[in-house]
Structures are given as C-alpha cells and as structure tokens.
Amino acid sequence: MENMNYVETVENLVDSIKGILTSAGLGGEAGEYKLVTQSFLYKFLNDKFLYEAKKFDSQNDYQHLMDLSDDDYEMTQLSLGTDSAVIQRKDLIETIYNQQNVDDFSEVFDSALNDIALDNNDLFSVETAGNTQVRLFDAHLIADNIQDGSQRDHVARELIKLLASTKFDNSIFDEGFDFFSTIFEYMIQDYNKNGGGNYAEYYTPRTIAKIIADILIGKANPENVKVYDPAAGSGTLLMNVANRIGVDKCTVYSQDISQKSSNLLRLNLILNNLSHSIHNIVQGNTILNNKHPEKMDYIVSNPPFKLDFSDWRDQVESIPNSSEIYFAGIPKIPKKKKNSMAIYELFIQHIIHSMNENGKAGVVVPTGFLTAQSGIDKKIRKYLVDNKMIDTVVSMPSNVFANTGTNVSVIFFDKSKQDDQVQLIDASKLGQKVKENGLQKTVLSQENIKKIVDTAINREDVDDFSITVTLDEIKDKNYSFSAGQYFPVKIEYVELTQDDFEEKMQEYQEKLEKLFNEGNELEHNIHKTLEGINYETRRN
C-alpha cells in the first residue's frame, strides 16, 4: 500500500466521522472536535494494539486474542509495554461492533472509551497547573456532547460501523513523522483556531516549524535532551524538533493555558510515538504558574503576541524571582487597547530564564521586535547582545501565517555561543502569494526552505539576502536585528565611450531645457492670473 493510499484512507475516515456528526446536526457545535478527535484516537489505539499484539506473536489476530485465557491475554498486554495502550477485550472495536443492536448502545460506546481512559491513566493523562488530571477520553463522550437523546444511539452506531469497516494496513504504523504530521494537520484544521476567547491558539505552519527545527539543531546530533515549549498550542513546533532530534533521544515538555490545545497536543504525541512525554504536558498559565522550572536544552515557541492580561498582570510581579526572570520589565497596563498588551515580551524573557548553560532557543516574534528603539523589546535585544546569546535572525515573508496580518521573524539564541558573529537573514521577498479561505497567504517552496536553512547553518553571506555581522556592529546600529540595515549600499559603475557620454549629456540637457521652459510658462501663467484678480466688496 502506497503512502498516498494511507493518507487517503485516514482522510476519508476523518471526513466520514465529520459527515456523521453533520448529519446529526452537530457540525460546528462546541463538542464536535472532541467527537472527531476522540473517535479517531479510539480507532488508532485499537488498531495499534492489534498491530503490536500481532508483532509480538503472529497468531494474535482478533479472534485468537478473544480465545486466550484471561491470564494469557493479560500476559500479552504486559509484553507490549508502552508500545500500545492497555485495551480490554470487551472494549475492542470489533467487540463493540457486535453489540450495536443492544438498547442504549451509546452507553456501551461511552463505557468502552471510559475503560480505556481509566486503564491508561498513568500513561495518557495530562496534568493541569492545579495538579488535576485530564483523562484521555471524556467519561461520557456521546452523552455529554449530543444533547438530543434520540440521536445518541444512532450516532454511536454509525461511528462504530465506520470505525470497524475502515481498515488500516498494518504498515501504516511504521510510517514516520511526515505522514502523521500530515494526518494530524488535516484532522484539526477546523479546530485549531481562536474560538473567540481571551487566549488565541496559535498554529505554526509546518514549513515554518521545519525551518525552525532545522536551524535550531543545525549540524548537532543531540541525545538525551529536554525540548520545551511554554506556549505549545497543538505542538507543531515540538513535533518537528523532536523528529529532527529523534523521538528516542529527547523528552518533550510543554505548557499551554488552553485545554483544547493540550488535548490536541496529546493526540499529536500519541500519533508521533512520543507517548512517553505525555505526562510532561501541562494545561495552565505558564507565566503565573510555571510547572517546568527545570532548565531546558532546546526551547521553541510561537507565543501569542498581543493579549489583554491586565487581570493578572500585577500578580507577575509577585511570583518568586520575578525581577530576575523578567529582567527587561513587565508590560504596563494601558488606559486603552488592553488587548494589545505585548505578552510575547514575557514569554521571551521566560524562555531565556528557562535555558540551561548550553541551551538553544528559536522563537517567533513580531518583526517590529527587531528594531523597536525603546521599551522592553530594546532591553531584551540589548541583553541578548551584551550576553553574547543572539545567534541568527530570520525575517519571514508577510502573511506567512494565514491567520494573522502581523509580519513575523524568528530569533535564535544560544547560551553556549563562543564567537561574536550573528547571522541576519532577510527572507521577506521569498514565497508565492496565494489565497486560502479568503485570506492572502505566502507559501514557501522547498527551494525557499532549503535556501533559508542552508544559509543559516553554513553562515553564508548572500547579496540582499543574508549578512554576517559582529556584536559590536549591532551595538553601533542601536541593537537593531534587521538585516536590511546592514546590507552594503551598492553603486553601479557603467563604462561609457566618448560618444556614449556626449549622447547622454545631450539627453540630459534637452530634458533640463524642457523642464526650464515648462517652469517659465508656469511662472508666466501665475503672474497673469494674479494681475486679473480684482478687489470686490461683498454686499448683503
């Protein structure tokens, strides 16, 4: 089975789940994303369990597993370790499918998911900042998300029929990151948007995430490292970095205030063979209640840029070591436009504080951060320069994020940096403009991505694209990180013959003569107009 067939099979499954929910009047409802993602996850875990069981013993198809004694089945489960979820025989999809004619079938469906959540609580639960565990599946997925009781059994039956009839080729589980990241992106495309609340859920395009991961890791081959994102969203940045390092060579840590984002991140980790890091997912306010105080090896983040955090701004000043962490300051509460408070400034300072002595970071920032000549932005840039941490800056094309009109750049800093060289890249002219869902977006090609990454890693100077400067040069430019301010001014010299020179001079003289004549004519007309103006007394 070809990879594209895998993609088509999974995408058809996702579309069909959405179709069932839409037919039942649930399309666009608040709980739709839960029904879609949890139904898909049930299918994935079920088939992954059967795949791992058969890998352990080729006889272990569904029927053979059902015929095993309880002790032998339990031994099989234990033998699979963390490569598979623990699933009781009564909760396998085929077993549930065979019960679809019973009354209150939706309760049978919900009970199966509830069992799986409880049996795998230690592995799959996400923790909140308040130390509460968020289960893998809702206790009453169907009952809680379908208000019309007459629809519950119908929806549950249609879902189980679909899950049972969709066949994943076993080798799908041997597919790598590129496959599962594509599937994940397709599944959540309708659900990873700002729902109108106080906290935007940012989604980082895979192309940008790949650029960040490739530049951040560079030519290194790290092992046994900690990778962290303090505003993780659904985890695209983390997944790219973990894949670039190797999922068996790193442990992922994250925090995000959004429950939905944390649930989607958990799904992302499961799909990408990072279940061992799920217990490091925290749902909660990173700035007020950081649950990962340990220092990290690699940090990536696309934090929210602007947000009204006036309700808890003063609390930031009272957290332990606040003045040490937020060395450049905490944004003040404005009298107007509170929703424009620059919360990204807090995240950048938090990231700097969270790096270990050899730590590296790649952070998405609004491009205005690169040149701001006052305030917290300037103080952060000065700190990065004075402490020899700033390493690479990439200015991205406009509209590279389709959901925001803000121009963005990526800054990379390295606490172990030894030299005083900084690579500045202006990629703002790259990419192709396209329309997506009515919004203009800039799409980077593979060639564009390669040019950015290779230039950064190899520290190349390319005319009007990249330049290597020293820390002293940056200080002389008032700590500006904008590549364009350092590009040399070009003066083009053209060789002319005597005849060419005389011809050019004649052209210039004729143009000047024409302009002088037009000027004289204009002056004459103005004088004539002024002479024709008479004094008149206005009468009532």
C-alpha positions in Angstrom: 0.0 0.0 0.0 1.5 3.3 -1.0 1.8 6.3 1.4 -0.7 8.3 -0.5 -3.3 5.5 -0.1 -2.6 5.7 3.7 -3.3 9.4 3.6 -6.5 8.9 1.6 -7.7 6.2 3.9 -7.2 8.3 7.0 -8.6 11.5 5.5 -11.7 9.6 4.3 -12.2 8.3 7.8 -11.9 11.8 9.3 -14.3 13.2 6.6 -16.8 10.4 7.3 -16.8 11.0 11.0 -17.5 14.7 10.4 -20.2 13.7 7.9 -22.0 11.5 10.6 -21.9 14.4 13.0 -23.1 16.9 10.5 -26.0 14.7 9.5 -27.0 14.6 13.2 -26.9 18.4 13.4 -23.6 18.6 15.3 -21.5 20.2 12.6 -19.8 23.3 14.1 -21.0 22.6 17.6 -18.7 23.1 20.5 -18.1 19.4 21.2 -17.6 18.4 17.5 -13.8 18.5 17.7 -14.0 16.1 20.8 -16.2 13.7 19.0 -13.9 13.7 15.9 -10.6 13.5 17.6 -11.6 11.0 20.3 -13.4 8.7 17.8 -10.3 8.8 15.6 -8.0 8.2 18.6 -10.1 5.2 19.7 -9.6 3.7 16.2 -5.9 4.5 16.2 -5.2 3.0 19.6 -7.4 -0.1 18.9 -5.6 -0.9 15.6 -2.2 0.0 17.1 -2.8 -2.5 19.9 -3.8 -5.3 17.4 -0.7 -4.4 15.3 1.7 -4.6 18.3 0.0 -7.8 19.5 0.5 -9.5 16.1 4.1 -8.3 16.0 4.6 -10.0 19.4 3.0 -13.2 18.2 1.9 -13.7 14.6 -1.1 -15.7 15.8 -2.6 -12.7 17.6 -5.4 -11.7 15.3 -8.7 -10.5 16.9 -10.2 -14.0 17.1 -7.1 -15.6 18.7 -7.0 -12.8 21.3 -10.6 -13.5 22.2 -9.9 -17.2 22.6 -7.0 -16.7 25.0 -7.4 -17.3 28.7 -7.6 -14.2 30.9 -4.1 -14.8 32.2 -2.6 -15.3 28.7 -4.4 -12.1 27.5 -3.0 -10.1 30.5 0.4 -11.5 29.8 0.2 -10.4 26.2 -0.8 -6.9 27.3 2.2 -6.7 29.7 4.5 -7.9 27.0 3.6 -5.0 24.7 4.8 -2.4 27.3 4.2 1.2 26.4 4.2 0.5 22.7 0.5 0.1 23.0 -2.4 1.2 25.1 -4.0 -1.3 27.5 -7.3 -2.4 26.0 -9.6 -5.0 27.5 -11.1 -7.5 25.0 -14.6 -6.2 25.8 -13.5 -2.7 24.7 -12.0 -3.6 21.3 -13.9 -2.1 18.3 -14.9 -5.4 16.8 -16.4 -6.5 20.2 -18.4 -3.2 20.5 -19.5 -3.5 16.8 -21.0 -6.9 17.6 -23.2 -5.3 20.3 -24.7 -2.5 18.2 -28.2 -3.9 18.4 -28.5 -3.6 22.1 -30.6 -0.9 23.7 -28.8 2.2 24.9 -25.8 1.5 22.6 -24.3 4.9 23.1 -23.7 3.9 26.8 -21.8 0.8 25.6 -19.7 3.0 23.3 -19.0 5.5 26.1 -18.2 2.8 28.5 -15.5 1.4 26.2 -13.8 4.7 25.9 -14.1 5.3 29.7 -12.4 1.9 30.4 -9.5 2.7 28.1 -9.1 6.1 29.7 -9.0 4.6 33.2 -6.8 1.7 32.3 -4.2 4.0 30.7 -4.5 6.9 33.2 -0.8 6.8 34.2 0.4 7.0 30.6 -2.1 9.2 28.8 -3.4 11.7 31.4 -2.5 15.4 31.0 -1.9 17.4 34.2 -3.3 20.9 34.9 -1.3 23.6 36.7 -3.6 22.9 39.7 -2.5 19.2 39.7 -5.8 17.9 38.3 -5.5 15.1 35.7 -7.3 15.4 32.4 -8.2 12.0 31.1 -7.6 10.6 27.6 -11.3 10.2 26.8 -14.3 12.0 28.2 -16.2 9.8 30.7 -19.4 10.3 28.7 -18.3 11.4 25.2 -21.6 10.8 23.4 -23.9 11.7 26.3 -22.1 14.9 27.1 -21.7 16.2 23.6 -25.0 15.2 22.0 -27.8 17.0 23.7 -30.6 15.3 21.7 -31.0 12.0 23.5 -32.8 10.5 20.5 -29.7 11.0 18.4 -27.1 9.4 20.7 -27.6 5.7 19.9 -27.8 6.5 16.2 -24.6 8.5 16.2 -22.8 5.8 18.3 -23.9 3.0 15.9 -22.8 5.0 12.8 -19.5 5.7 14.4 -18.8 2.1 15.4 -19.8 0.8 11.9 -17.4 3.3 10.3 -14.5 2.5 12.7 -15.0 -1.2 12.2 -15.2 -1.1 8.4 -12.2 1.2 7.9 -9.1 -0.9 7.5 -5.7 0.5 8.3 -2.9 -1.5 6.6 -0.7 -2.7 9.4 2.4 -1.0 7.9 0.7 2.4 8.5 2.2 2.2 12.0 5.7 2.1 10.5 5.1 5.4 8.8 7.1 8.3 10.1 6.7 11.9 11.1 5.9 13.3 7.7 2.9 11.0 7.3 1.4 11.5 10.8 2.0 15.3 10.8 0.1 15.5 7.6 -2.8 13.4 9.1 -2.8 15.5 12.3 -2.9 18.8 10.4 -5.8 17.5 8.3 -7.8 16.3 11.3 -7.5 19.5 13.3 -7.6 22.1 10.5 -11.1 23.2 11.6 -10.5 23.0 15.3 -7.2 24.8 15.9 -8.5 28.3 15.5 -9.1 31.0 18.1 -12.6 30.3 19.4 -13.2 33.9 20.4 -11.9 33.6 24.0 -9.3 35.5 25.8 -6.4 33.4 24.6 -5.5 32.8 21.0 -4.5 29.3 20.0 -1.6 29.8 17.5 -0.9 27.2 14.9 2.6 27.3 13.4 2.7 26.3 9.7 4.7 23.1 9.1 7.1 24.9 6.8 8.0 27.5 9.4 8.2 24.7 12.1 10.6 22.8 9.8 12.8 25.8 9.2 13.0 26.5 13.0 13.8 22.9 13.8 16.5 22.5 11.1 18.2 25.8 12.0 18.0 25.2 15.8 19.5 21.7 15.7 21.9 22.5 12.8 24.7 20.1 12.4 24.5 18.8 16.0 23.5 15.2 17.0 22.0 15.7 20.4 21.0 12.8 22.7 19.0 12.6 25.9 17.9 16.2 25.7 14.9 18.1 27.0 12.8 20.0 24.5 10.3 22.6 25.8 7.6 24.9 24.5 5.9 27.2 27.1 3.1 28.1 24.7 2.8 24.8 22.9 -0.6 25.1 21.2 -1.2 21.8 19.4 2.6 21.1 19.3 3.7 21.5 15.7 7.0 23.1 16.8 7.7 20.5 19.4 6.9 17.6 17.0 9.3 19.0 14.3 12.2 19.5 16.8 11.6 16.0 18.4 11.5 14.4 14.9 14.7 16.3 13.9 16.5 15.0 17.0 14.9 11.6 17.2 11.9 10.7 19.4 14.0 8.2 21.3 16.7 10.8 22.0 14.6 13.5 23.6 11.9 14.2 26.1 9.2 16.8 25.4 7.9 19.3 27.9 5.1 21.7 27.3 2.6 24.1 28.9 -0.4 25.9 27.4 -3.4 27.7 29.0 -5.8 26.1 26.6 -7.5 22.8 27.4 -8.3 22.2 23.8 -4.7 22.8 22.7 -3.4 20.4 25.4 -5.8 17.7 24.2 -4.7 18.2 20.6 -1.0 18.1 21.7 -1.6 14.8 23.5 -3.1 13.4 20.3 -0.1 14.7 18.4 2.3 13.0 20.8 0.5 9.6 20.5 0.5 9.7 16.7 4.2 10.5 16.6 5.4 7.9 19.0 6.1 10.3 21.9 3.6 8.8 24.4 6.5 8.7 26.9 6.3 12.5 27.2 2.6 12.9 27.7 3.0 13.2 31.5 5.0 16.4 30.8 2.1 18.2 29.1 0.6 20.8 31.5 -2.5 22.8 31.0 -2.2 26.1 32.7 -0.9 29.7 32.8 2.9 29.4 32.1 3.7 32.9 33.3 1.9 32.7 36.6 2.4 29.1 37.4 5.3 27.5 35.6 5.2 23.8 36.1 8.6 23.1 34.4 11.2 25.0 36.5 14.0 22.7 35.3 16.4 24.1 32.8 16.0 23.0 29.2 18.3 22.1 26.3 16.2 23.2 23.4 13.2 25.7 23.6 10.9 26.5 20.7 7.9 28.8 20.8 5.4 30.7 18.8 3.8 32.6 21.7 0.8 34.8 21.5 1.9 38.3 20.5 -0.9 40.6 21.9 -3.3 39.8 24.7 -5.2 41.5 27.5 -3.6 40.1 30.6 -4.4 43.1 32.8 -6.4 41.0 35.2 -3.3 39.1 36.3 -0.5 41.5 35.3 0.2 42.6 38.8 0.5 39.0 40.0 3.5 38.5 37.8 5.5 41.0 39.9 4.8 38.9 43.0 6.0 35.5 41.7 9.3 34.2 43.1 12.4 35.7 41.4 10.2 37.9 39.2 12.8 40.6 38.8 15.4 38.1 37.8 13.1 36.3 35.3 11.6 39.5 33.8 14.8 41.5 33.8 13.6 43.8 31.0 10.3 44.5 32.7 6.6 43.6 32.6 4.3 45.5 30.2 2.3 48.2 31.9 -1.5 48.2 31.7 -2.5 50.8 29.1 -5.6 53.0 29.6 -6.8 52.0 26.1 -6.3 48.9 23.8 -5.6 46.5 26.7 -5.9 43.6 24.2 -2.7 44.9 22.6 -0.6 44.2 25.7 2.7 42.7 24.4 2.5 39.3 26.2 5.2 37.9 23.9 7.7 40.0 25.8 7.0 37.9 28.9 7.4 34.7 27.0 10.8 35.7 25.5 12.1 36.5 29.0 10.7 33.3 30.4 12.4 31.3 27.7 15.8 33.0 28.3 15.4 32.1 32.0 14.5 28.5 31.2 17.6 27.7 29.2 20.4 25.7 30.7 24.0 26.7 30.3 24.2 25.1 26.8 20.6 25.9 25.9 19.4 27.0 22.5 16.1 28.6 21.5 14.1 29.5 18.4 11.2 31.9 19.0 8.7 33.5 16.6 8.3 37.3 17.2 6.6 40.2 15.6 9.0 41.7 13.1 8.7 45.1 14.9 10.6 43.5 17.8 13.8 43.6 15.7 14.0 47.3 15.5 12.0 48.9 18.4 14.1 51.7 19.8 12.7 51.8 23.3 10.9 49.8 26.0 11.1 46.1 26.8 11.9 45.0 23.2 15.0 47.1 23.1 16.1 45.9 26.6 15.7 42.2 25.6 17.7 42.7 22.4 20.4 44.5 24.4 20.5 41.7 26.9 20.9 39.1 24.1 23.7 41.0 22.5 25.6 42.0 25.7 25.4 38.4 26.9 26.6 37.1 23.5 23.5 34.9 23.1 21.9 36.2 19.8 22.9 33.8 17.0 20.6 34.0 14.0 17.7 36.2 12.9 15.3 35.4 10.0 12.8 37.9 8.8 9.9 36.0 7.2 7.6 37.0 4.3 4.4 38.8 5.1 1.3 36.7 5.5 3.4 33.5 6.1 0.8 32.9 8.9 -2.6 33.0 7.2 -4.5 33.7 10.5 -2.6 37.0 11.3 -1.6 40.0 9.3 1.4 40.6 11.6 4.8 40.3 9.9 6.9 37.7 11.8 10.5 36.9 12.3 12.3 34.1 14.1 15.2 34.8 16.5 17.6 32.1 17.6 19.8 32.4 20.6 22.4 30.2 22.1 23.7 30.4 25.7 26.8 28.4 24.8 27.8 30.7 21.9 31.5 31.5 21.9 32.0 33.8 18.9 30.7 37.4 18.3 29.2 36.6 14.8 25.5 37.0 14.2 23.7 35.8 11.0 20.9 38.1 9.8 18.7 36.8 7.0 16.0 38.7 5.1 13.7 36.1 3.6 10.8 38.6 3.3 10.9 38.5 -0.5 10.6 34.7 -0.8 7.5 32.7 -1.4 4.4 32.7 -3.5 1.2 34.7 -2.7 -1.9 32.5 -2.7 -5.5 32.9 -1.4 -6.6 30.4 1.3 -10.1 30.6 2.8 -10.4 34.1 1.6 -7.2 35.2 3.2 -3.9 36.0 1.4 -1.1 33.7 2.4 2.6 33.4 1.4 3.6 29.8 0.7 7.3 28.9 0.9 8.6 26.3 -1.6 11.0 23.5 -0.8 13.7 25.6 -2.5 12.9 28.6 -0.4 13.1 26.5 2.8 16.4 25.0 1.7 17.8 28.4 0.9 16.9 29.8 4.4 18.2 26.7 6.3 21.4 26.2 4.3 22.3 29.9 4.5 21.7 29.9 8.3 23.6 26.7 9.0 26.5 27.4 6.7 26.7 31.1 7.8 26.7 32.3 4.2 26.6 35.9 3.0 24.2 36.2 0.0 23.6 39.6 -1.7 20.5 41.3 -0.4 19.5 38.1 1.5 21.9 37.5 4.3 24.9 39.0 6.1 27.1 38.1 9.0 27.8 40.9 11.4 29.6 41.3 14.7 28.0 42.1 18.1 29.9 45.4 18.0 28.3 46.3 14.7 24.9 45.5 16.2 25.6 47.8 19.1 26.6 50.6 16.7 23.2 50.2 14.9 21.4 50.7 18.2 20.9 46.9 18.7 18.9 46.5 15.5 18.4 42.9 14.3 17.1 43.9 10.9 19.3 42.5 8.1 18.4 45.4 5.7 20.2 47.9 7.9 23.5 46.1 7.4 23.4 45.4 3.7 26.1 47.4 1.9 24.9 50.2 -0.4 25.7 49.3 -4.0 27.0 51.8 -6.5 26.9 50.6 -10.1 29.6 51.8 -12.4 29.0 51.7 -16.2 31.7 52.1 -18.8 30.9 54.7 -21.4 32.7 55.6 -24.6 33.2 59.3 -25.5 30.3 59.2 -28.0 28.0 57.5 -25.3 29.0 60.2 -22.8 28.2 63.0 -25.2 24.9 61.4 -26.2 23.9 61.1 -22.5 24.8 64.7 -21.8 22.8 65.9 -24.8 19.7 63.9 -23.5 20.1 65.5 -20.0 20.5 69.0 -21.5 17.4 68.5 -23.6 15.4 67.3 -20.6 16.6 70.2 -18.5 15.7 72.7 -21.2 12.2 71.2 -21.5 11.7 71.5 -17.7 13.0 75.1 -17.7 10.6 76.0 -20.5 7.7 74.4 -18.6 8.7 76.3 -15.5 8.9 79.6 -17.3 5.5 79.1 -18.9 4.0 78.2 -15.5 5.6 81.3 -13.9 4.1 83.5 -16.7 0.6 82.0 -16.2 0.7 82.6 -12.4 1.6 86.3 -12.9 -1.1 86.7 -15.5 -3.7 85.1 -13.1 -2.6 87.4 -10.3 -3.0 90.5 -12.4 -6.6 89.6 -13.3 -7.7 89.4 -9.6 -9.8 92.5 -8.6 -10.9 93.7 -5.3 -14.7 93.3 -4.7 -16.8 94.4 -1.7 -19.4 91.9 -0.7 -22.9 93.4 -0.2 -25.7 91.9 1.9 
